[in-house]
Amino acid sequence: MHQFSRRAWLARGAAVLTAGSTGLALPVLAAPTSTKFPASLVVQGTALQLNGAGTRFKAIFKVYDMAMYTTRKVTSADEAMKLGTPVRLAFVALREVSGTDLGRLFLRGMAENSSRDAVSRHSVSSNRLIDIFSGRSKLMPGDSFAMEFVPGKGTSFFIAEQPQGAAVGDAEFFRMVLGIWLGSAPADFMLKDALLGIEKN
């Protein structure tokens, strides 16, 4: 293992142990992702740049690498939505994951970072997200998936770069999706900082 990556991994483990004993998480330097995400890409004719990338951990275990692409640098979900341009979230699984479990976790993340009214308004789109991932019994290490928002069109889902049906929802729905990782109760605080390009010592 690369020396830097090993130090970062050990530091993260120490932070998790400290959080478990004191209730406080110490800021640590996140290790670079093992996935080599491109620096830029094009969505519906719009050039996007890598806003940030990081790894979703569960305890000390890596679950997936994730990257967020925007037209210019943003430091919050609201700022990303105010751009009024496409946003892409790209993922690569790093361990075997149940598709159904993943979909349910996404749904829970939206509920924990959105109002009850918003959750109710977008139940159809949310259920579509669960249906897409439930259709895959398992995601294996190296499998990719993505979520792509285009203003006026909605949110499209991709597995292995293949579109999974028509786009759903509106800007408010995609703001709920962003909340899973960028909300006040994100899936992983270190991943949130990484996606927003916030470095902590």
N, C-alpha and C positions, 0 to 999 in steps of 0.2 A: 504494500500500500504506500502511496506517495506520502512523504513525511508530513506535508502540510495537511493533507486530508486526514491523516491519522490523528494529528494534534486536534484538529477541529472536531473530529468524531468523538475523541475522548473528552474534550471540553463540553460537548453537548451532553454526553452521558453524565458528566459531573453535574451539569446544570439540572438535568432531570432528577437526579438523586437529591440535590439540594432542594429543588422545588417540592419533592415528596416529603422532606423532613421539616421544611420551614414554611411551605405554602407560597414561597416566592421563587420566581424563575430568574436566574441570572442571565444577562445578555452575553452571548458568546458569538464568536465569528463562525458563520456558516460555511461549511465546505462547499466547493464548487460542484455543480451537478455533473454526474457521470455522462449525461446526455449532452451531445454537442448541438445545441439549438442554433439555427441560422441567425445571423445578426439582423436580417431583414427578410421580408416576404411581401407578396401582393395579395390583397383580398378584394375581389370585385373591382379591380382596376385601381385600387388605392394602395400606395406603398406604406407599409408599416415597419416599425423598427422594434427591436427587442427592448421592452421597458425594464424587464428584470426576469430572473429565473431562479428557482430554488428547488428544494427537495421536501416533500411531505414526509414527516416522520411520525411514527406511532411508537412512543417511548424512544428507544434507540434504533428501531428498525425502519429502514427506508421503504416507503410504500410506492411513491411515484415521483418523478421529476416533472416540473411544471414551468411553463414560460408564458408571459403575457406580452402581447404585441399591440402597440398603439401608434398613432401618427406622430406623436411627440411625447416627450417625457412627462409622466404624471406621477403624483405622489398620493393619490387617493382614488377610491372608486368613483366618487362624485365628479372629480376632475376628469376622469376617463370618459364618463358619460357626457359631460359638457362639451367635449370635443365635437360631438355630432358626427363622428366618423367611425368606420369599422374598428372592432376590437376582436382579437383572437386569443383564445386560451388553448395552449397545446400541452399535452400530457404524454408521458411514457411510463408505463408500469414497470416497477422494479422488483416486484414480487407477485406471486399468485394472489389474485383478488377476485372475490365473488362479484359478478356483475350486479346482482340484486342488492347485495350489501352496499356496494359503492353508490348505487342509485339512491338507496335509503339514506345514506350518510349525506349525500348532496341535498336531499329534501330536508333533512334535519338542519343542515347548515343554513339553508334559506329561511327556515322557520325561526331559527335563533337570531337571525340578523334582519328580520323584516317584521312589519306590523301584521297583526292578525287579518286586518282588512286586505292588505296586499296579498297575503298568502291565499286568502279566499278568492280574490279576483283572478288569480293566476293558477288555480288548481288544475285546470285542463292542461296548460303548458307544463306544469310541474309533473303531472302524471305521465305526460309524454316522455319526459326525461327519464323517469323510472322505467317506463316500458322499453326504452331503447337499451338501457344497460341490463335490464332483466332478461333481454333477449340473448345475452351472452352469459352462459353459465359461469365462465371464468375469463378473466383477463390474465394473460401469462406475462412473465418478464419480457420486456421488449415490445409488447403490444402498445400501439399508440391510439389516442383518441383526442378529440378537440371540440371546442365550443366556439362558435363564430357569430358575432353580432354585426348586422348591417342595418343602419338606420332606414326605417321605412319598409324593411323586409322582415326583420325579426331575428331569432336565434336559430342557427342550424347546428346540428350535432354530427360528428364524424367519428367513425371507428376505422382504423387503418386507412385513413384519408378517404373513405367512402361515405358519402352523405347518407344519413339515416332519415329519409323522408323530407317533407317540406319544412321550412322554417316556421317557428312558433313564437307567440308572444310579441311584446313590444319593448320599448326602452325600459320601462319599469320592471318588466320581468328579468331582463338581462342585468339590471342593477341588483336584483335579488340574487342572481347567479353569482355576480362578482362578490356579493356579501359573504358568500361561503368562505372565501379566502381573504377578503379585504375589509370585512365588516368589523364591528366592535367585539364580536366573539368569533374570531376566525378559526378555521380548522387547525391552524398552526401559526403562532405569532411570528416565528422566525421565517416561515415561508412568506407570510404577508410582507415583512420587511424586505425580503429578497425580491419579491415581485415588484415592489415599489422602488427598488434600488437604494434602500436605506441601509447603510452600514453601521454596525454597532461594535464597539470594542469590548 
